[in-house]
Amino acid sequence: MRRATFPLASALALLLASLTFAFAQSDDADAPAFRLAFVDTQALIRAHPAASDIEVIGQQLDQELEELLAQRDQLLRRQQDQGELGPEDEELLQALQVTIETRREGGLSEIRQAAAPAEQAANEIIRDLAAEGGYGLILDIEASSGLVVFKADFVPDLTDDAIAMMEERHGAD
């Protein structure tokens, strides 16, 4: 797997470098200089008032799944120790597995719904910062960490500015 990711990361880094060079070397004197910045989108989402709802839903989901997984694991250990389960326990094991998967999917859907306003607000703020600062590309610091092999000190991290805008526009709970 590592063999596949290194060439991909190298290719993406080369593409990014080529784009940066191409924009910097533009023959059009009126063309704006290409500017690049980073932002921590997760920190920005955590600054939104919906973050507390997202956290509560996540904790509830974790607790529910932990209980269901403990029951399933207990049955699996019993199956391993005894070689097989009785029909009632076998049925319970299957029901637990379906319940775990269903609850996991439902919980993730609830989290996505709760996060939607925060994600929308974050996207708007990032677009506004890009427009105000003349940035041609803003990368998520976490998502790009495996792709970016070098970051010069002059490439800004807009996270603090983005969080300040989030707090100004949406306040805290």
N, C-alpha and C positions, 0 to 999 in steps of 0.2 A: 504494500500500500504506500509506503514511504517513497518508493521509486516513482510512483505515479504522481504524487503530490509535489515532489521537488521540481520536476519539469514544468508542471502547471504553474506553480508559484513563480518559477523563474520566467516563464513566458508572460505571466501577468505583470511582473515587475518590469520586464523589458518593454511591454506594451505601454505601461504607465510612463516609463522613462521616455519612450519614443514620442508619446503624445505631449508630454511636458516640453520636450525639445522642439517638437514641431510647432507648438503654440508659441514658444519663446522665439523661434527663428522666423516667424511669419514675416512675409514681405510687405504685408499691409500695415503701414505705419499707424493707421487709425484703429487697428484691431486692439482690443484690450489685452493686457498681459494675462497670461493664464495663471490663476491663483488656486492653490490647493490648501485645504485645512482639514482638521480632524475634529470629531466631537464624540463624546461618550453618550450614545443614545440611551443606554440603560440608566445612567445617572440622571439624564434629562427626564425620562419617564418616571423615575422615582421621585422627582421634584413635583410631579403633578398630583393634585388632590386624590385622584383615583388610585394612586399607589397603595394607599391603606386598604382599599377594598380588594385590590389584587392580592395583597399579602394575606389578608384574612381568608380569601377563597383558597389560596394556595396552601395555607396552613390546615384548613379544614380538609382539603383534598388529601394532603399528606397523612393526616391523622386517620381518615377513613381507609385509605389504601393500606396504611400500616396495620390496622386491625384485620382487614381482609387477608392481607398477605401472611400475617401471623397464623390465622386459621388455616390457610392453604398449606403453609409450610409444616404445620403440625400434622396435617393429614398426609402430606408427602413423606415426612419422617416415619409415620406409622406404616405407610405403605412399604417403605424401604426396609423397616425392621421386620415386618410380618410377611413380606413378599407379595402381599395383595391386600386390597381393602374389601370389606363387605359391600353388598349392593347399595346400602344406604349411604355409606361413606363415599363410595365411588360417585354416586349421584351428587352428593354434597360437594365433592371436589370439582366436578364439572360445573356445577352451579356457581361455585366461588370463582372459578377461572373466568366464566362469562361475566359475572358481576364485576370483577376487578377490571376487566377490559372495558366494559360499558361505563363504569364509574370514572375510569381514567380518561376516556374520550370525552365524556360529559363534563368533567372537571376542567379539562383543557379548553373546551369550548366556552365554559363560564369565564375562565381567566381571559381568553381572547376577547370576549364581549366586554368585560370590565376594563380591559386595557385599551380598547378601541379609542375612547376619547383622549387618553394620554398619548397614544401613538399619533393620532391626528394632530393634536396640539404640537407634539415634538416635530412632526414633519413640516408644519406651517412655520414654526420657529426656525428650523434649519433652512427652509427656503428663504425666509426673510433675512436671515444672517448672510446667506449666499448673495442675495440681491444687494443688500447694503454694503457688503464688503467686496463685491465684485469677484466672488469665488466661482470658478468654473467647475469645481469638484470638491465635495465635502465627504470624507470617508468616516465610517464608524470606526472608532479606535479599536474596539474589541474584535469586530468582524474582520478588520484588515490586518490584525496583528500577525497572522500567519503568512500574509502576502507581501507586506512591506518589509523589505530587508534593510532599508536605511531611511531615516527621517532627519532632515537637517533641522537645526535649532530654529531657523526662521520660519518653518512651516507651523502655523499657529494651531493651537488646541482651543476650540471655541466653546468648550464645555461650560466654563464658568459664565460666559456671556449668555449662553443658551439657557442655563438654569436661572439666571437673573431674569431673563425675559419670561420664562415659564412662571416664576414666582410673581412677577409683575402682572402678567395677564390672567393667571388662574389662581393666584394666592394659595395659601395652605389651608388645610382643614382646621 
